Amino acid sequence: MGIQDTDRTLPSNRMVFELRRDQERYQQFQQDIEASMQHFGLTEPERQAWRDMDIAGLARMGVHPYFLPQISRLFKGGGYNHNTSDAARLYAEKMGIQQEDK
């Protein structure tokens, strides 16, 4: 699951890119993920991966590696970017990364 596996046509890539840049779209995502997924034209497998917060599944589908941790921030916020943040823990859990408790 590296950069060479990125599917530039995958709607999830466009969605992550736009949600991170547009505060209004991000707020809409937080309020109604289903409407956001429809707006960006996600396929049903993508939609299910988003519903399940299946970051590894999205990686296998071709989401750009840079966007993968950004997905956890879309769900958990990015104000406290540290290894023990909720977003970092979600990313580690969904990617099968062992974390040490500190």
N, C-alpha and C positions, 0 to 999 in steps of 0.2 A: 504494500500500500504506500507507494511513493508518488512523487510528483509526476512520474511517467504514467501513472495509472489514472490521472485526472481526466475526467470526461467534461470537456469545456462546454458541451451542449446540455449537461445535466441541469435542470431547473433549480435544484437545491443550491448550486454554486451561485447563481444569480440572486437567489433569495437571501443567502447569507451576506453577500456583498451589499445588497441594497439595504437590508435591515440594519447593518452596522453603520451605514452612512446617512440614513434618513430616520430621524427621531420619530416622526409621525407614523411611518410604516412600522417601526419597531413597537410603538405603543399599540398599533392595530394588531400586530402579531401577539402581543401579550394579552390582549383582550379576546382575540378570536383566531387561534392558530389555523383552524379549518379554512376560514376566509382567506387568510394569508397564503396558505398552500394552494388554494384554488386560484388566487390572483396570479401567482407565479407559474401555474400550470404543472405542478408536481404530479408525477405518476403515482399510482396507488401504492407501489412498493416504497417509494420515497415517503409518501404521507404516513404510512405505517411506521417507518423508521423514525420519523419525527415524533409521532405520537408516543412511541416507546423510548424516545431519547436514545436511540440505538446509533451512537456515534460511530462505532466500528462498522456497522452495517452501511451507514452512509459513506464511509471511507471505501468499502468494497464496491459501492455503486459508482464511485468516481468523484466524490467531493474532494476538492483541493486540500492537501494536508494542512496548509496554513489555516483553513477555515474550520478544521475539526475542533480545536480548543475554543474557537469563537462560538461554536454552536452551544457549548456548555455555558458560555457567558450569556448567550441569548436567553437561556432558561434560568440561570442562577444569578445573573448580574456580573458586572466586571469591576465594581468599585474597589474591591479588596483583592487585587491580583497577587496572590501568594499561594504557595504550595498547599496551605491548609484552608484555602477559601472553598466555599461551597461549589463554585464553578470548577476549580481544580480537582476537587474530590469526585465530582460527577464525571469529569473527563477521565480520570484515572480508573474509576470503577467501570465505565463503559468500554474503555480500551484495554481492560485487563491488566492494568499497571498496579503493582503492589506499592503501597505507600506506608512509610513508617509514621506511627503516631508520635508527635512531639509535644 
